[in-house]
């Protein structure tokens, strides 16, 4: 099975929603991305956790088809994130963020990991992202994500990452803050001028759009009746997108469109459960069924 290198956070989340709460549950950008990407390829997870990280979570990730070859267990506490959602799932109150062991973590890739040519840089410190991508011998496709925190506070470090990026994955607010353009098409084109080959802008319940110098594609979100927890939906989208593209060597516009479609489908499953609960029990047959239904919705 094809592989892709996935660098991001593995965390313990505490989440409060109108539909329930989860305390110290499995989370992190790399976790969501890996659980989605495993549907198509083998994610090779790079990151670190503390000594307090539950062994049962590690066992679950292994059993899910995720390689933990690049995951280190460091002395100290695991990264933690605490947040509360109200009736509007688009509004989140972040109560606490404790980076702990990931604060000063810079991974050192083993020789086999340096040879993996498809790389997804999930939300993480730009300096750590840069350090990792410079270790990969011949990256064929680099997909990159970030967040407003890094854009606002570590702009110089972030700018150094951009020359290595093939496809940028941003939400609408991040695209606007990074480029200073309110119109999302203009924001996408501004990033293309920086040398990025393609830009995906995620708009939550309003879908996503893809912009490259040659192509443009617009896709709605998959309709979900009950959003239990939107945590990790963007990371899930990105993991499925990368995992699907990693299946084959050829990168065509047709494959990019399908990758966006599968990212949309996996994100729709993610929001139906608390934390990674829905992704944990997701079957490939469910993904295929929803994919077929999604295609029917798109036909005229």
C-alpha positions as CSV (number, residue, x, y, z in Angstrom):
1,X,0.0,0.0,0.0
2,X,1.3,3.5,-0.8
3,X,2.5,5.7,2.0
4,X,2.5,9.4,2.9
5,X,4.5,11.2,5.6
6,X,2.2,13.0,8.1
7,X,3.7,15.5,10.6
8,X,1.3,17.1,13.1
9,X,0.1,16.9,16.7
10,X,-1.2,13.9,18.7
11,X,-3.1,15.2,21.6
12,X,-5.4,14.6,24.5
13,X,-8.5,16.7,24.0
14,X,-11.3,17.8,26.4
15,X,-14.4,18.9,24.5
16,X,-17.7,20.2,25.7
17,X,-20.7,20.3,23.2
18,X,-24.5,20.5,23.6
19,X,-24.5,16.7,22.8
20,X,-22.0,15.6,25.4
21,X,-18.5,15.9,26.6
22,X,-15.2,14.1,26.2
23,X,-12.3,14.3,28.7
24,X,-8.8,13.5,27.8
25,X,-9.9,11.9,24.5
26,X,-7.7,11.1,21.6
27,X,-7.1,14.2,19.4
28,X,-4.6,16.3,17.5
29,X,-4.3,17.4,13.9
30,X,-2.2,14.3,12.9
31,X,-4.6,11.9,14.5
32,X,-7.6,13.1,12.6
33,X,-5.7,13.3,9.4
34,X,-4.3,9.8,9.8
35,X,-7.6,8.2,10.6
36,X,-9.0,9.7,7.4
37,X,-6.0,9.1,5.2
38,X,-5.8,5.4,6.2
39,X,-8.9,4.8,4.0
40,X,-6.7,5.2,0.9
41,X,-3.0,4.9,1.9
42,X,-0.8,4.2,4.9
43,X,-0.1,7.4,7.0
44,X,3.4,7.4,8.5
45,X,2.8,9.5,11.6
46,X,5.6,11.8,12.8
47,X,5.2,13.6,16.1
48,X,5.6,13.1,19.8
49,X,3.5,12.4,22.9
50,X,4.3,12.4,26.6
51,X,4.8,9.5,29.0
52,X,1.2,10.0,30.2
53,X,-0.2,9.1,26.7
54,X,-2.5,6.1,27.2
55,X,-1.0,2.9,25.7
56,X,-4.5,1.9,24.5
57,X,-4.6,4.9,22.2
58,X,-1.2,3.8,20.7
59,X,-2.5,0.3,20.2
60,X,-5.7,1.6,18.5
61,X,-3.7,3.7,16.1
62,X,-1.5,0.8,15.1
63,X,-4.5,-1.5,14.7
64,X,-6.1,1.1,12.4
65,X,-3.4,0.8,9.8
66,X,-1.4,3.8,10.8
67,X,2.4,3.6,11.0
68,X,3.9,5.0,14.2
69,X,7.5,4.7,13.1
70,X,8.0,8.4,13.4
71,X,6.1,8.9,16.7
72,X,8.3,9.5,19.8
73,X,7.4,9.2,23.4
74,X,9.1,12.1,25.3
75,X,9.6,12.7,29.0
76,X,6.8,15.1,30.1
77,X,3.1,15.6,29.4
78,X,1.2,15.2,26.1
79,X,-0.2,18.2,24.3
80,X,-3.6,19.1,25.6
81,X,-6.5,21.2,24.2
82,X,-9.7,22.1,25.9
83,X,-12.7,23.7,24.1
84,X,-16.4,24.4,24.3
85,X,-19.0,24.6,21.5
86,X,-22.4,26.1,21.7
87,X,-25.5,25.5,19.5
88,X,-23.6,27.1,16.6
89,X,-20.9,24.6,15.7
90,X,-19.0,27.3,13.9
91,X,-18.2,29.1,17.1
92,X,-15.7,27.6,19.5
93,X,-14.4,28.9,22.8
94,X,-10.8,27.6,23.4
95,X,-10.5,27.3,27.2
96,X,-6.9,26.0,27.3
97,X,-4.0,25.0,25.1
98,X,-0.9,23.4,26.7
99,X,1.8,22.4,24.1
100,X,3.8,20.5,26.7
101,X,6.2,18.1,24.9
102,X,5.6,19.4,21.4
103,X,6.7,22.9,22.3
104,X,10.4,22.4,21.6
105,X,10.0,19.2,19.5
106,X,11.9,18.9,16.2
107,X,11.7,15.4,14.7
108,X,14.7,13.6,13.3
109,X,13.6,11.4,10.4
110,X,15.2,7.9,10.0
111,X,16.7,7.1,6.5
112,X,13.5,5.1,5.4
113,X,11.2,8.0,6.4
114,X,13.4,10.5,4.4
115,X,12.6,8.5,1.3
116,X,8.8,9.0,1.5
117,X,8.0,11.5,-1.3
118,X,4.4,12.5,-0.4
119,X,4.3,14.8,2.7
120,X,1.4,16.4,4.6
121,X,2.5,19.1,7.0
122,X,-0.5,19.3,9.3
123,X,-1.1,22.3,11.6
124,X,2.1,22.8,13.5
125,X,4.9,25.2,14.3
126,X,6.3,26.6,10.9
127,X,9.9,26.3,12.1
128,X,9.3,22.6,12.9
129,X,7.5,22.1,9.5
130,X,10.5,23.7,7.7
131,X,12.9,21.5,9.7
132,X,11.1,18.4,8.7
133,X,10.6,19.1,5.0
134,X,14.3,19.8,4.6
135,X,15.0,16.3,5.8
136,X,13.0,14.7,3.1
137,X,15.3,13.7,0.2
138,X,13.1,14.1,-2.8
139,X,9.6,15.4,-2.0
140,X,7.3,14.9,-4.9
141,X,4.2,16.5,-3.4
142,X,4.1,18.7,-0.3
143,X,0.6,19.6,1.1
144,X,0.6,22.2,3.9
145,X,-1.8,23.4,6.5
146,X,-1.5,26.1,9.2
147,X,-3.7,28.2,11.5
148,X,-4.3,31.9,12.4
149,X,-2.1,31.6,15.5
150,X,1.0,30.9,13.3
151,X,0.0,33.4,10.7
152,X,-0.3,36.2,13.3
153,X,2.6,35.4,15.6
154,X,5.2,33.5,13.5
155,X,4.8,35.2,10.1
156,X,8.6,35.2,9.2
157,X,9.0,31.5,10.0
158,X,5.8,30.7,8.0
159,X,7.1,32.6,5.0
160,X,10.1,30.3,4.9
161,X,7.9,27.3,4.5
162,X,5.9,28.5,1.5
163,X,8.7,27.9,-1.2
164,X,8.4,24.2,-0.4
165,X,4.6,24.0,-0.6
166,X,2.9,22.4,-3.6
167,X,-0.7,22.6,-2.3
168,X,-1.9,24.8,0.5
169,X,-4.9,23.9,2.5
170,X,-6.5,26.8,4.4
171,X,-9.9,27.8,5.7
172,X,-11.4,31.0,4.5
173,X,-10.3,33.1,7.5
174,X,-6.7,31.8,7.3
175,X,-6.6,32.6,3.5
176,X,-7.7,36.1,4.1
177,X,-5.3,36.8,7.0
178,X,-2.4,35.3,5.2
179,X,-2.9,37.3,2.0
180,X,-4.8,40.4,3.1
181,X,-7.4,39.7,0.4
182,X,-11.1,39.4,1.5
183,X,-12.3,37.9,-1.8
184,X,-11.3,34.2,-1.6
185,X,-10.5,33.9,-5.4
186,X,-8.1,36.8,-5.1
187,X,-6.7,35.3,-1.9
188,X,-6.0,32.0,-3.8
189,X,-4.4,33.8,-6.7
190,X,-2.2,35.8,-4.3
191,X,-0.8,32.5,-3.0
192,X,-0.3,31.2,-6.5
193,X,2.0,34.2,-7.1
194,X,4.1,33.0,-4.2
195,X,4.9,29.8,-6.2
196,X,2.4,27.5,-4.7
197,X,0.9,25.3,-7.4
198,X,-2.6,24.8,-6.0
199,X,-4.7,26.3,-3.2
200,X,-7.6,24.6,-1.4
201,X,-9.8,27.0,0.6
202,X,-12.2,25.2,3.0
203,X,-15.4,27.0,3.9
204,X,-16.9,24.6,6.4
205,X,-20.6,24.0,5.8
206,X,-20.3,25.9,2.6
207,X,-17.9,23.5,1.0
208,X,-14.5,24.2,-0.6
209,X,-12.8,25.6,-3.7
210,X,-9.6,24.7,-5.5
211,X,-7.5,27.2,-7.5
212,X,-4.5,26.6,-9.6
213,X,-3.0,28.6,-12.6
214,X,-4.9,26.3,-15.0
215,X,-8.0,25.1,-13.1
216,X,-10.8,26.1,-10.8
217,X,-13.1,23.8,-9.0
218,X,-16.0,24.4,-6.5
219,X,-17.5,21.8,-4.3
220,X,-20.4,22.0,-1.7
221,X,-20.2,20.3,1.7
222,X,-22.0,17.0,2.2
223,X,-25.3,17.7,4.0
224,X,-25.2,16.6,7.6
225,X,-28.4,16.8,9.7
226,X,-26.7,16.9,13.1
227,X,-23.3,18.3,13.8
228,X,-22.2,16.8,17.1
229,X,-18.6,18.1,17.2
230,X,-16.7,19.9,14.4
231,X,-13.3,19.4,16.0
232,X,-10.8,18.0,13.5
233,X,-13.1,18.3,10.5
234,X,-10.5,20.3,8.6
235,X,-7.7,17.9,9.5
236,X,-9.9,15.0,8.5
237,X,-10.6,16.7,5.1
238,X,-6.8,17.2,4.6
239,X,-5.9,13.7,5.6
240,X,-8.4,12.1,3.2
241,X,-7.3,14.5,0.4
242,X,-3.6,13.6,0.9
243,X,-4.3,9.9,1.3
244,X,-6.2,9.7,-1.9
245,X,-3.6,11.6,-3.9
246,X,-0.9,9.3,-2.4
247,X,-2.5,6.2,-3.9
248,X,-1.0,6.9,-7.4
249,X,2.1,8.7,-8.8
250,X,0.1,10.7,-11.4
251,X,-1.4,14.0,-10.2
252,X,-4.2,15.0,-12.6
253,X,-7.0,17.6,-12.2
254,X,-9.4,14.7,-12.3
255,X,-7.7,13.0,-9.3
256,X,-7.5,16.4,-7.5
257,X,-11.3,16.8,-7.8
258,X,-11.9,13.3,-6.5
259,X,-9.5,13.9,-3.6
260,X,-11.5,17.0,-2.7
261,X,-14.7,14.9,-2.9
262,X,-13.4,12.3,-0.6
263,X,-12.0,14.9,1.8
264,X,-15.6,16.3,1.9
265,X,-17.1,12.9,2.6
266,X,-14.7,12.0,5.4
267,X,-15.2,15.4,7.1
268,X,-18.9,14.8,7.0
269,X,-18.5,11.6,9.0
270,X,-16.1,13.3,11.5
271,X,-18.6,15.9,12.7
272,X,-21.2,13.2,13.4
273,X,-19.4,12.0,16.6
274,X,-17.5,13.4,19.6
275,X,-13.8,13.7,18.9
276,X,-12.6,10.8,16.7
277,X,-15.4,8.5,17.8
278,X,-17.1,8.4,14.4
279,X,-13.8,8.0,12.5
280,X,-12.8,5.1,14.8
281,X,-15.7,2.9,13.7
282,X,-15.9,4.1,10.1
283,X,-16.0,1.4,7.5
284,X,-14.8,1.7,3.9
285,X,-18.2,0.6,2.7
286,X,-19.8,3.6,4.4
287,X,-17.4,5.9,2.7
288,X,-18.2,4.4,-0.7
289,X,-21.9,4.6,-0.2
290,X,-21.8,8.2,0.8
291,X,-19.4,8.9,-2.1
292,X,-22.0,7.4,-4.6
293,X,-24.7,9.5,-3.0
294,X,-22.6,12.6,-3.2
295,X,-22.0,12.1,-6.9
296,X,-25.7,11.7,-7.5
297,X,-26.3,15.0,-5.8
298,X,-23.8,16.7,-8.1
299,X,-25.3,15.5,-11.4
300,X,-27.6,17.7,-13.5
